[in-house]
Amino acid sequence: MKFFDEARIEVLAGDGGNGCASFRREKYIPLGGPDGGDGGKGASIWAIADRNLNTLIDFRYTRVFRSQKGEHGRGSDCYGKGGEDMELHMPVGTVITDIDSGEVIADLDKDGKRVLIAKGGNGGLGNIHFKSSTNRAPRQSTPGTPGEQRNLQLELKVLADVGLLGLPNAGKSTFIRAVSAAKPKVADYPFTTLYPNLGVVRVGDNRSFVIADIPGLIEGAAEGAGLGHRFLKHLQRTGLLLHLVDISPFDPEADPAKDAKAILKELRKYDDALYRKPRWLLINKIDLVPEDECDARIAALVKSYKPKKHFVISAISGEGCREVTYAVMDHLEQLRKHEKADR
């Protein structure tokens, strides 16, 4: 299935039914009095977070959602039937924004979360409500109120604990295959990854985390170059970024440190908060570097990049990957402890 992470929809909640102005008319009861019932309530529209969905594709083909109107009130004290609420199931991680006001209506960050996105109108009052000692034959009733209408932007931000950064062909897809059960496409041409891949990394009993691989970034990504800029938002929820750098180029003019810094520059342009997230350096493809050059290349890259923490790995052989996953798990557990303590 193709990955869709954005959609625009229109939601129209049901109008409330009108109240009825009616009088009881039966044989031998000449002064029966008012008996007009109320109108029914219009149906509301709710958004439901559903962990079984992973794309917004359904909302790319159906863009208008209209819920039921409430029935009008009738005579003989008959109230109109209310409309049945509509539920729209969306992937966990969907952010719903009102396009006209810019207000964020909902962040569906937990499975089963239920949020009202368009409220149905109230039913009007029948004339039975207007009877009094001075007004025994009221002829007034009130109309139902209209339901809310909204133009909404849906934006899916995948829920991952760890995000992978890097140029195309840095080895991100190979790394996620090495540490999880995910099987993203791997090939020797740029932009093999066309949409985010998620993998669950298990390091022990009840110890696991979710890792996200997005399309590779290139210089100018913040302005729309390449593919990765469209998916940077999927890294905004992560607690840690792993920046993979290919240290293997044999081109004497190649400069892995310069390329790595170019990616960080794009990250900062896109979102300073994303740039300031904890970030570790993964020096990849050491299996392709001559032994007599390996230490010097690693030292030069670390000196220029100045990471808080770095690891030397070969994603294709798995060398060093296990150490990375255990360190990541320890880091995330510390983050979770701090979050609980702050609550």
Summary of the structure (lengths in Angstrom):
residues: 343
radius of gyration: 29.5
end to end distance: 39.0
largest distance: 112.1
contacts: 1169
relative contact order: 0.13
helix: 25%
strand: 26%
